[in-house]
Amino acid sequence: MNRYRVNQIMTGILNGVTLLVVLFIAAFILYLLASGMTAINWRFLTTSSEVGLGIRDQLFNSLYLLLLTQLISLPIALGAAMALTLYVDKRSKFASFAQGLIQILSSLPSIIVGLFGFLILVLKFNLGFSIISGALALTFFNLPILTQSIAVSLQGVPDEVMQSGLALGISKWHTITKIILPEAMPGIWSGIVISAGRVFGEAATLIYTAGQSAPTLDYTNWNPLNPASPLNIFRPAETLAVHIWKVNTESLGQDAATVSRGTIVILILVVLLFNLVARYFSTTMRKKVGR
Amino acid sequence: MNKQLFNSSKEIRQDKLGRLLVYSALTVVLVLALAMLYFIFSKGIATFTQNHINFWDFLTRSNWNTDNLQKPDLGAWALMVTSAETTLLAVLVTTPLALVIAIYIVVMSPKIGGRIVQPLTELLLGIPSVVYGFVGLTLLIPFLRNWAGGTGFGVLAASLVLALMILPTITSLAVEALNGVPQSYQTFAYSLGCTKWQVIVHVLLKISAPNLLVAVIFGVARAFGEALAVQMVIGNTVQLPLGLFTPAATLTSKLTTDMGNTIDDTLASNALWSLALLLLVMSLIFNLLAKLVLRRSQSRESISR
């Protein structure tokens, strides 16, 4: 058999296998969306899981936890990434130590982060199963990932920018905040959005920190200290992802499947939205670099 | 007048404040990482120092019985074997498929690959792990039950769920690895009369082999550390996985099921921390392996230049 024949056969196999896998993935996602669509209606989105079978409170909890987590982790991650890329001497021992440590932290299985959060936040600091425990545990999970992705987009700005700033007599801080950060912003945004997607779907970190119950919330109560208020950070808060896990491990029968399918559609749509937004930012980034 | 001259300017004060801010942020991250490593380590060895469980027994025995405090019978061997087996099976199923897709995206048809195939696999990357667990529970398990009998829960179900989960991880890293091979090498090989398949095998795969290996290592690490999806389909029974359909438990699934029921500083809780320590050590090993492979390939490159 000559090499042209081999080439024909092998490329045929490559194309065929790819087609099969792509069809499989497409079928998988379409199945998830189609089987869940019937479960979604206005009632499902607006009732509490304790009264009806709705996911209103879980949806709010997910968004609230995501917001708090990003509010806590973004300033720290941004600062750490700036220190790593713009301040620390990159060839020093300390730089490789710090980077190694962050890499280890980012590849830690999330269940370990959950275990750590459970022991430290819930038991030691006595925060109980609460939003604040969950948000802090998610921050532990999110920080290394966000730091790494921000560091990558800061590294994308050429060194000459910093040098010309300094040569003009502008202070380092001024150069960074006024020139380098705006330049790296689309990359940073895309990093934030991608990490938001991961945080939104995370469950292993949360089952023993934010807890597995969603007390019915009163959305007219805006007093953050009232247990029924959605803003209260000391109440337990089950998220969408945790909800799927819980109803399936408790096996509620037919209802569990229906509720899960509907919840999955919401999760996937949000993730899809995040993907699109991240893609938009990375194309703006490419345009900026190509300028 | 004098005073004003000797005061530092607003710019310099801002500069110092900025430096202080970024270094304190970095300190927070590093302290957190060290605290976590320290905690897992000190809690993880408490099983052997406080509860006097024999370390060797812990590694080689397969029973998990923490109720009898006088004579606890505790061993992680079965959990480790199950973790290794599910991970290995998942990677064996996924790696060839991921490589094929990556080759398709980079070489066969960058246009369709970049517009359809790659976004689709990336979408898979964003789907939360509980969703994979749910699909495993509602589609895969009934299918396996009809096909092979038994309950359907077990090692094979967990491996297949993991296989789908790590497909996007390995694929996207493999695409990066293949894209790292300079385009000129391909052009050069074509101009020598190579067929597409020859270019793929002798140029692309050969040059990017270390980076492809790293892609697989990261896939392994993700599969090894995944907890909830596995816990939902594996059946959660601590025993040696004798067959593909034996219900079993992995390091992560055991942590998931037992974490909430333990009281701090008891044997049951310390034993779980020992499992976490094992997971941490494995994750460190995967990191180290990836680093070693990359370093070797880089030093080889610098020699050939």
Interface residues (C-beta under 8 A of the other chain):
Chain A: R3 Y4 V6 N7 M10 T11 L14 N15 V17 T18 V21 V22 I25 A26 F28 I29 L32 P75 I76 A77 L78 G79 A80 M82 A83 L84 L86 Y87 V88 A98 L101 I102 Q103 I104 L105 S107 L108 P109 S110 I111 I112 V113 G114 L115 F116 F118 L119 I120 L123 F140 L143 P144 T147 S171 K172 W173 H174 I176 T177 G197 R198 F200 G201 E202 A203 A204 I207 Y208 A241 V242 I244 W245 N248 T249 A257 S260 I264 L267 I268 V271 L272 F274 N275 R279
Chain B: E11 I12 Q14 D15 L17 G18 R19 L21 V22 Y23 S24 A25 L26 V28 V29 L30 L32 A33 L34 M36 L37 F39 I40 K43 L97 V100 I101 I103 Y104 M108 I116 V117 P119 L120 T121 E122 L123 L124 G126 I127 P128 S129 V130 V131 G133 F134 V135 L137 T138 L164 L167 T195 K196 W197 Q198 I200 A221 F224 G225 E226 A227 L228 Q231 M232 T252 L255 T256 M259 G260 D264 L272 W273 A276 L279 L280 S283 L284 F286 N287
